[in-house]
Amino acid sequence: MPEVTANPATRPRTSAPVRPAKRAPDWVEPLLYLTPSLLILTVFVFYPLVRTLYLSTFLTNPLGVPKLFVGVEHFVNALTSDQFLHSLWVSTQFVLYTVPVGILLALSLALLSIKPLRGIKIFQLIFSSPLCISVATGASIFLMMYNPLSGVLNYFLSLVGVPKVSWLTDPKVALWAVGFVSIWMRLGFNYVLMLSGLQNVPQELYEAAVVDGANSWHKTRHITLPMLSPTIFFAAVVGVIHAFQIFGEIHIMTGGGPSDATNVVVFQVYQMAFQNWEFGAASAQALILFAVILVLTYFQFKVGERQVHYQ
Amino acid sequence: MSQATAAGQSTPIGRHMGTIVTYVGLVVTAFLMLFPLIWAIIVSLMKPGEVNQFPPPLWPTDPQWQNYAEVARSVPVFRYLFNSVAVSAIVTGGQIVTASLAGYAFSFFKFRAKGILFALFMSTMMVPWEVTMIPNFLTIRSLRLTSTYPGLVLPFLATAFGTFLLRQFFLTIPRDLEDAARIDGCGRFRFLVSIVLPLARPGLITLGAYTFLSTWNQYLWPLLVTDTKEMRTVQIGIRFLMNEEGQQFHLIMAAVVIFMIPAALLLLWGQKYLVRGLMAGAVKG
């Protein structure tokens, strides 16, 4: 268009035929809407993921600068170190204990509070109240109640003649004690899930079953549980991931002790990174945790798909 | 006698008994579940001497309301509260903005590479926070943002979960609305702001309530990036309170009770919306 390079004021305005405005490619506008999210996710998820992989093959200085390439040595060290394997075992025990017990308790509470009785809404609110208990709040309250000398739990036990328990300082008890707190704090979440699941079971199914002469056990076994299985499955998958990532309770109540009895994986990674300042080794351990969670979730889906009844 | 029990469920007396048993069960379990909270309130009203007494007094003989004033004097309780509210509010606002924009792109636009980009977004939900924690800490430290609000909020301003949640809400909005709006000369951004967002209000509230609560409960990240007392959030405040106050549980519990109020109010107000957010698939701790 050489003629428009002339002085714009003298440019002939009407002589040129009106060309349709050139359309921008179709991805320009949506990309603008995606930019803020992409920017944050790139800096704080994608880049760190790559960076963790990279760091896991290096010895770093305390500033996090990679100094010496060591290949897979950190992974080999972790998978042959008693301490790391022990922390994986502690986490596994924690998951096996807290997830099923938590879901069973929540399911019982939901079954107990599903009937349309007067005032049932108040009980439903109370049962979901642990939702507003944060880690630090819950852990500090139980730290006080678990106090071996003046704690109220040992007092209640003494009323029925049970000797004092060293809840958090006895290696045999500590993980169960912390797990109990975790189950309680998680109960609100699980309860809300189970209650919503129960409320979504069509009432006609029960009515039809009654006509066929089913008793309440039949109804629970053949209607409620199958209809609730997707909810239970979801709670189990999310619960396992959550329980593998437990940290706050441990940090506040036991510090991984006594003698590593509550040294869960995330606490182990935290110590490696932020107390020993060995970012390379800690990165390798975090990646192993990632792999464990991925494999477990995959198997849960494999097994779950066969058990779960979708409508 | 055996006939009566067999028919138990259908006679009026039997049904009454069932209801009474249910109520007893409800009251007992509700009490057990609330006991830690009730106990925290009771201890927060005790005298210093009563706290470490054994057997513990089950009721404060002379409620010490001044414990609340005392802990507020010795610890910057309101500063911690302000920090937590500010951080949670900024993260919530930020996520609503970024997730609305991204969710809009993924629901109302057709473009090349949409499928791949969406899969890329969703894949971030699989990555546990611990895996990205170390580089994120190093990033925030190298930007000299430790113990600042940007350091506390930046990594959480956008999530795949929020994008996905809002996209699901946006997809329920009829397409005809967009055609009609465009004929009336409404630009696409204006369509988002003046039509899509108001229609998706329940979705925005759900995302907001859920994000606020999970940010409020964050523990590990604020622990890593706060070195100064003034920048502690409520959670970190409680943690260090126990170091500083030792066995003075009456003061610690007074602070704990104060710190529980905002989350409790949020639960009372937004329970319905929270439930929806949790149902949509909450993975964050």
Interface residues (C-beta under 8 A of the other chain):
Chain A: P25 D26 W27 E29 P30 L31 Y33 L34 P36 S37 L38 L39 I40 L41 V43 F44 V45 F46 Y47 P48 L49 R51 T52 L55 G64 L109 L112 S113 K115 L117 I120 F123 L125 I126 F127 S128 S129 P130 L131 C132 I133 S134 V135 A136 T137 G138 S140 I141 F142 L143 M144 M145 L149 S150 G151 V152 Y155 S158 W184 L187 F189 V192 L193 S196 F234 V238 I241 H242 F244 Q245 I246 F247 G248 H251 I252 V266 V269 Y270 A273 F274 F279 A282 S283 A286 L287 L289 F290 I293 L294
Chain B: T19 T22 Y23 G25 L26 T29 A30 M33 L34 P36 L37 W39 A40 V43 V51 N52 Q53 F54 P55 P56 V97 T98 A99 L101 A102 Y104 A105 F106 F109 K110 F111 R112 A113 K114 L117 F121 T124 M126 V127 P128 W129 E130 V131 T132 M133 I134 P135 N136 F137 L138 T139 R141 L154 P155 L157 A158 A160 T163 R188 L213 W216 N217 Y219 L220 L223 L224 V234 Q235 I236 G237 I238 R239 L241 M242 F249 I252 M253 V256 F259 M260 A263 A264 L266 L267 L268 Q271 L274 V275 L278 M279 G281 A282 V283 G285
